[in-house]
Amino acid sequence: MSLATGASRRRLRLGGLALLAAVALAAVLVVQFDVPLERILTVGFLNRTLMLASPIALAAVGGLYAEKSGVFNIGLEGFMIFGAITAAATLSLVGASSQLHVWLAIVVAVGVSLVLTAGYAVLLIRYKADQIVAGLAVWFIGLGFAPFLASLLWGTVRSPGLASMNRYSVPYLSELPVVGSILFNQSPLVVLTLAVVIAAWVVLYRTRYGYWVQAAGENPTALDTAGIDVNRVRYATVLFSGAMAGLGGAVLLAHAGTFIGTGDTMVDGRGWIAIVAYLFGNYNPIGAALAALLFGGLEGLQVQFQTVDIAVSGRLMGLLPYVGVIVVLTVWGKTRMPSSVGEPYESEE
């Protein structure tokens, strides 16, 4: 039996165990709290899960592209913070009164994230800065800058109510049972996330550029010998990762409608969870999105339990996504990273 086949079977077994664990948890909830399962797994819960998963999925797709090319962007959390505060500041400054303003705020957030990521990429690729240290620096700067800017704008680290993204509704189709409410009465940002995930998969596995990205992380010397500029590929993927993280932060803000600068800000570890998501998804955009969906569902359970009057500590429920991260890292085991991750490359010319 080949190593690939063995790994696939092991993953299937682990996936089966995870499914059994989910079924067991559901059974405990039904028996212990005497709550019908259909009251937990509602259409509203599924919609909320999709919205909560979107920022994580976007950041995860960006992060896996950078790492596939050989650069570990540990600054995803920081760039998500910058995306969220930029979107909030833009909405506040333009006096948002329409959905067009929300889209404008998202575009501005992505643009600012791109500019910041450009400087970050130069530090990592040209000046060969330590990728862990540089990524942590971005996070720390974001943690300090976002509340500071919020205080300048609003006099407090929490913004007033801002415009949020409305759901679209397709006539007639949105009235279909279950599927209609999920697919045809949904936030356009969820649809955008799905489009990004599919496009990222196609580019990575079905295009020449995607093969360049993979070669830059696995065998940069061979890619260089073929006449492709390795560092140019890495610049592009790092810029993409920062833009996606910034978009993730903006999407989070657009769904929430309020910026929160207390604690770890409203991003609250989602950038770190995004890293786990693409590791769990084995550097596959679709796998990363499914992992993000898992973590979004765990986060959404907190609200759902309150909705059905299950008396569980809010703080305890808030830990569920992080418990999920620990379980995933423990059960899933090691994921094979690209062989040249973290190694600066110099052309032999």
C-alpha positions in Angstrom: 0.0 0.0 0.0 1.4 3.4 -1.0 2.0 6.2 1.5 -0.6 8.3 -0.2 -3.2 5.6 0.0 -2.4 5.0 3.7 -2.7 8.7 4.4 -6.1 8.9 2.6 -7.5 5.9 4.5 -6.2 7.4 7.8 -7.9 10.7 7.0 -11.1 8.8 6.2 -11.0 7.0 9.5 -10.3 10.2 11.4 -13.2 11.9 9.5 -15.4 9.0 10.5 -14.4 9.4 14.2 -15.1 13.1 14.0 -18.6 12.4 12.6 -19.2 9.8 15.3 -18.1 12.3 17.9 -20.5 14.9 16.5 -23.4 12.4 16.6 -22.5 11.5 20.2 -22.4 15.2 21.2 -25.8 15.7 19.6 -27.2 12.7 21.4 -25.9 14.1 24.7 -27.5 17.4 24.1 -30.9 15.8 23.2 -30.9 13.5 26.3 -29.2 15.8 28.9 -31.0 19.0 28.0 -34.2 17.5 26.6 -33.9 19.7 23.5 -35.1 18.3 20.1 -32.2 18.3 17.7 -34.2 20.2 15.1 -34.3 23.2 17.4 -30.5 23.3 17.3 -29.8 22.5 13.6 -32.1 25.2 12.3 -31.9 27.2 9.0 -30.9 30.2 11.1 -28.1 28.3 12.7 -26.8 27.2 9.3 -27.0 30.7 7.9 -25.1 32.0 10.9 -22.5 29.4 10.5 -21.9 30.4 6.9 -21.5 34.0 7.9 -19.1 33.2 10.8 -17.1 30.9 8.6 -16.6 33.3 5.8 -13.8 35.5 7.4 -11.9 32.5 8.5 -12.2 30.8 5.1 -10.9 33.9 3.2 -7.9 34.3 5.5 -7.2 30.6 5.3 -7.2 30.6 1.5 -4.8 33.6 1.4 -2.5 32.0 4.1 -2.3 28.7 2.3 -1.3 30.4 -1.0 1.6 32.2 0.8 2.7 29.0 2.5 2.4 26.9 -0.6 4.9 29.3 -2.2 7.3 29.0 0.7 6.4 32.0 2.9 4.7 31.5 6.2 2.4 34.5 6.7 1.8 34.3 10.5 0.5 37.9 10.3 -3.0 36.9 9.1 -4.5 37.9 12.5 -3.0 41.3 12.2 -4.1 41.9 8.7 -7.6 40.9 9.6 -7.6 43.5 12.3 -6.4 46.1 9.9 -9.1 45.1 7.5 -11.8 45.4 10.1 -10.8 48.8 11.5 -10.2 50.2 8.0 -13.7 49.1 6.9 -15.2 50.6 10.1 -13.3 53.9 9.7 -14.4 54.2 6.1 -18.0 53.6 6.9 -17.8 56.2 9.7 -16.1 58.8 7.5 -18.3 58.5 4.5 -21.5 58.5 6.6 -22.7 55.2 5.2 -26.3 55.3 4.1 -26.4 52.5 1.5 -25.1 49.1 0.6 -22.8 50.8 -2.0 -20.9 52.4 1.0 -20.5 49.0 2.6 -18.9 47.7 -0.6 -16.7 50.8 -0.8 -15.5 50.2 2.8 -14.6 46.6 1.9 -12.7 47.7 -1.2 -10.8 50.3 0.8 -10.0 47.7 3.5 -8.5 45.4 0.9 -6.5 48.2 -0.7 -5.0 49.3 2.6 -4.2 45.7 3.5 -2.5 45.3 0.1 -0.3 48.4 0.8 0.6 47.2 4.3 1.3 43.7 2.9 3.6 45.1 0.3 5.9 46.4 2.9 5.6 43.2 4.9 6.5 41.1 1.8 9.6 43.2 1.1 10.8 42.6 4.7 10.3 38.9 4.3 11.5 38.3 0.8 14.1 41.0 0.0 15.5 41.6 3.4 14.9 38.0 4.7 13.3 39.0 8.0 12.4 36.2 10.3 8.9 35.2 9.2 7.6 34.4 12.7 8.9 37.6 14.3 7.6 39.8 11.4 4.2 38.1 11.5 3.9 38.5 15.3 4.9 42.2 14.9 2.0 42.7 12.5 -0.3 41.2 15.0 1.0 43.3 17.9 0.8 46.5 15.8 -2.7 45.7 14.8 -3.7 45.1 18.4 -2.4 48.5 19.4 -3.3 50.6 16.3 -6.9 49.5 15.9 -8.1 50.6 19.4 -6.0 53.7 19.1 -7.7 54.7 15.8 -11.1 53.8 17.2 -10.5 56.1 20.2 -9.5 58.9 17.8 -12.6 58.4 15.7 -15.3 57.7 18.3 -13.8 58.5 21.7 -13.9 54.9 22.6 -12.5 51.6 21.4 -16.0 50.5 20.3 -17.6 52.1 17.3 -21.3 53.2 17.2 -23.6 51.2 15.0 -22.4 51.2 11.4 -24.0 50.0 8.2 -23.9 46.3 7.7 -24.3 44.0 4.6 -27.9 43.1 3.8 -28.9 39.7 2.5 -30.0 39.3 -1.0 -33.2 37.4 -1.8 -34.1 35.7 -5.0 -37.8 35.9 -5.7 -39.6 32.5 -5.5 -36.4 30.5 -5.1 -35.9 31.9 -1.6 -39.2 30.5 -0.6 -38.1 26.9 -1.2 -37.9 24.8 2.0 -34.5 24.9 3.8 -32.4 25.2 0.6 -34.1 28.4 -0.4 -33.3 30.2 2.8 -29.7 29.1 2.8 -28.8 29.5 -0.9 -31.2 32.2 -2.1 -31.6 34.4 1.0 -28.0 34.9 1.9 -25.4 37.6 2.4 -23.6 38.3 -0.8 -20.3 38.2 1.1 -20.9 34.5 1.8 -21.4 34.0 -2.0 -18.2 36.0 -2.6 -16.3 33.7 -0.2 -17.6 30.6 -2.0 -16.5 32.1 -5.3 -13.0 32.9 -3.9 -12.6 29.4 -2.6 -13.6 27.7 -5.9 -11.4 30.1 -7.9 -8.5 29.6 -5.6 -8.8 25.8 -6.0 -9.0 26.1 -9.8 -5.9 28.4 -10.0 -3.8 26.3 -7.6 -4.5 22.9 -9.2 -5.6 23.5 -12.7 -3.4 26.4 -14.0 0.2 26.8 -14.9 0.5 29.6 -12.3 -0.8 27.3 -9.6 2.0 24.8 -10.5 4.5 27.7 -10.2 3.2 28.5 -6.7 3.5 24.9 -5.6 7.0 24.6 -7.1 8.1 27.8 -5.4 7.4 26.1 -2.0 8.6 22.6 -2.9 11.5 23.0 -5.3 12.3 26.7 -5.9 15.7 25.8 -7.6 13.9 23.8 -10.3 11.4 26.6 -10.8 14.3 29.1 -11.2 16.0 26.8 -13.6 12.8 26.8 -15.7 13.1 30.5 -16.0 10.5 31.6 -13.5 11.3 34.2 -11.0 10.7 32.5 -7.6 10.6 35.6 -5.6 8.1 37.3 -7.9 5.8 34.3 -7.4 6.3 34.6 -3.6 5.6 38.4 -3.7 2.3 37.7 -5.5 1.1 35.1 -3.0 2.1 37.1 0.0 0.2 40.1 -1.4 -2.8 37.8 -2.0 -2.6 36.5 1.5 -2.7 39.9 3.0 -5.5 41.1 0.7 -7.6 38.0 1.7 -7.0 38.5 5.4 -7.9 42.2 5.1 -11.0 41.1 3.1 -11.8 38.6 5.9 -11.6 41.4 8.5 -13.8 43.6 6.4 -16.4 40.9 5.9 -16.4 40.3 9.7 -17.1 44.0 10.2 -19.7 44.2 7.4 -21.7 41.3 9.0 -21.4 42.6 12.6 -22.0 46.3 11.8 -19.9 47.4 14.8 -16.2 47.5 15.4 -15.1 46.2 18.8 -11.5 47.1 19.9 -11.5 45.5 23.4 -9.4 42.4 24.2 -8.0 40.9 21.1 -10.4 43.1 19.1 -13.5 41.7 17.3 -11.2 39.5 15.2 -10.5 37.5 18.4 -8.2 34.8 17.1 -9.8 34.1 13.8 -6.6 34.7 12.0 -4.9 32.0 14.0 -7.9 29.7 13.5 -7.5 30.3 9.7 -3.9 28.9 9.9 -5.3 25.8 11.6 -8.1 25.6 9.0 -5.7 25.4 6.0 -3.5 22.9 7.8 -6.5 20.8 8.6 -7.6 21.2 5.0 -4.1 20.0 3.9 -3.4 23.2 1.9 -6.4 22.7 -0.2 -8.8 25.7 -0.5 -11.9 23.6 -0.4 -10.6 21.6 2.6 -9.7 24.9 4.3 -13.2 26.2 3.7 -14.8 23.1 5.1 -12.6 23.4 8.2 -13.6 27.1 8.5 -17.2 25.9 8.3 -16.5 23.5 11.3 -15.1 26.3 13.4 -17.8 28.7 12.4 -20.4 26.1 13.5 -18.7 25.7 16.9 -18.8 29.5 17.4 -22.4 29.7 16.3 -23.5 27.1 18.9 -23.1 29.8 21.6 -25.9 31.9 20.1 -27.9 28.8 19.2 -27.8 27.5 22.7 -29.1 30.8 24.1 -31.8 30.8 21.5 -33.1 27.4 22.6 -32.6 28.2 26.3 -29.9 25.8 27.1 -28.2 27.0 30.3 -24.5 26.8 29.4 -21.9 29.3 30.5 -21.3 31.9 27.8 -17.6 31.9 28.6 -17.5 28.1 28.3 -19.3 28.2 24.9 -16.9 30.9 23.8 -14.1 28.5 24.2 -15.6 25.9 21.8 -13.8 27.1 18.7 -10.5 26.9 20.5 -11.3 23.5 21.9 -12.1 22.5 18.4 -8.6 23.8 17.3 -6.9 21.7 20.0 -8.9 18.6 19.0 -8.1 19.1 15.3 -4.4 19.5 15.9 -4.3 16.5 18.2 -6.5 14.1 16.2 -5.5 15.1 12.7 -1.8 14.8 13.4 1.0 16.3 11.2 0.3 17.9 7.9 3.2 17.8 5.4 4.3 21.4 4.9 6.0 22.5 1.7 9.7 21.7 2.0 11.0 25.2 1.5 8.7 27.1 3.8 10.5 29.8 5.7 13.6 29.6 3.5 14.6 32.7 1.6 15.6 32.1 -2.0 18.4 33.7 -3.9 18.7 33.2 -7.6 21.9 31.5 -8.8 22.3 34.0 -11.6 
